[in-house]
Amino acid sequence: MIGILLSILFIKFVLRKQVRQGISNVLYSISKRSGKLNRHNMYSSVVTSALTVGFGGSVGLEGPTISTGAAFGSFASRIMGLDFKLRSLMMACACAGTMAAIFKAPIAAIVFAVEVFMIDLTTFSLMPLLFASVFAVLTSWFFLGNDVLYPFTVVETFALGDLPFYILLGIVCGLVSVYFTKVYEWLEERFIQIGGVFWKLMVGGLILGGLIFLFPSFYGEGYESINACLQGDLSYLFSNSLFVGLEDKLWVAIGLLSLIVLLKIVATSLTLGAGGIGGVFAPTLFMGVNTGMLFATLVNFSGIRELNSNNFALIGMAGLIAGVMHAPLTAIFLIADISGGYALFVPLMVTAAFAFLTAKSMIKDSIYHAQLARRKELFTHHRDQATLRMLKVKNLIERDFLPLSPKASLRDLTQAISISQRNIFPVVDAEDNFLGIIKMDDVRHLIFKPDLYDKVMISELICIPQYRISPSDSMETVAEKFQMSDKFNMPVIEDGKYCGFISRANVFSTYREKVKQFSHD
């Protein structure tokens, strides 16, 4: 609770700005802010996550570190005056470089940028990503040596008879990934409903403290527990806990592994909900290694087949990455690099593929993408959709439509027609409240009858449009409205006030310009 409190105080009294969570914040900035991250992101996430994790918060440091790298990339690109295409590429290079330095895994870092940050892998982007990852690893080796976070040696290579169990492990990891994501989102919503920072801190901090008391391995990011599990040492389940002295009872170990798999994401969500800052990458690896170990232990206990529990613990990490982050290739290459080669490449591919397919069939978007996707703010590999999401309603509003008062007459309308280049006229009152429109085609039969000029009032000619646009609408919503209405122009209304019109032609021309801007050489 102390670390979470210090993070809250730092944000409130030192930073005085909101700190968005890690990788999702980077994705949002690429999608809706043209890749522009606030300058405080170059240090705020690192400081607050270090405070949170340093005092026991059950989250990871990878996400905040990667987002910090992206902030430096964004800042540097703005200083150099780069356009959005190059700015987003530089941010991706920074993220890939950061991840490569953390895990000593340059290939996995490149794939991560492609899968998670939706960077198109083309000739234009490949070389910068490659150089960033390689030089980041070399820099890390120079300053920190060649030690890796999760050292692992393959003692027993892949046996064909284990293949069905790797498939089953993939399905299990996919289901655990769905559980991971659902619990994370559910608790996130519950904390939003809790009013006030104090109550969030008290509720989340106290429950988190209770979980850490029962399961000390939840303290911090869990690197030591992951490494112990990879070596087949289950002492981390019992150390400094109420279960000391029960190490020789297998059923206790199975029970503790099961509870850890179920409750780790609860501890992570409580940390974040209470006000802590951190990522879900390390918790994903933690749950993955324990899922793999639990699976192998249960199979071995049943006597069906004797599995190498260390290998399955390692492969379980890949399964959770593939399922939670919807990044199967990242999972495969990251764990292959961690294991020091490709001796387990086949089971890695099998488990990651089945985990991804299982999770994807039940949850459309990854844990990083889900919230942005619900708000239709996610930048994706779908070029048309991604380009459309880059457009903003407020930048497409046209205001050269002549507004008319409902108290005006047909004579005023004919005068407006004579000087306007538009065939639609909005009708607004004295407070700019939108009342409707008048279409040229609807009054054409009247404008050639001068005897009606002072008899027919504008209020009698108003047509209420079936569709209207709000400045808060996403461009996907705008496109859907144009498609359903088959109209060429639609009014933009905010809180009942008239703002202007958006035309189908302007949307299309702006869209084409964006496509040209994104075209890679």
Secondary structure, 3 states (H helix, E strand, C coil): CHHHHHHHHHHHHHHCCCCCCHHHHHHHHHHHCCCCCCHHHHCHHHHHHHHHHHCCCCCECHHHHHHHHHHHHHHHHHHCCCCHHHHHHHHHHHHHHHHHHHHCCHHHHHHHHHHCCCCCCCHHHHHHHHHHHHHHHHHHHHHHCCCCCCCCCCCCCCCHHHHHHHHHHHHHHHHHHHHHHHHHHHHHHHHHHCCCHHHHHHHHHHHHHHHHHHCHHHCCCCHHHHHHHHCCCHHHHCCCCCCCCCCCCHHHHHHHHHHHHHHHHHHHHHHHHCCCCCECHHHHHHHHHHHHHHHHHHHHHHCCCCCCHHHHHHHHHHHHHHHHHCCHHHHHHHHHHHCCCCCCHHHHHHHHHHHHHHHHHHCCCCCCCHHHHHCCCCCCCCHHHHHHHHCCHHHCCECCCCCECCCCEHHHHHHHHHHCCCCEEEEECCCCEEEEEEEHHHHCCCCCCHHHCCCCEHHHCCECCCCCECCCCCHHHHHHHHHHHCCCEEEEEECCEEEEEEEHHHHHHHHHHHHHHHCCC
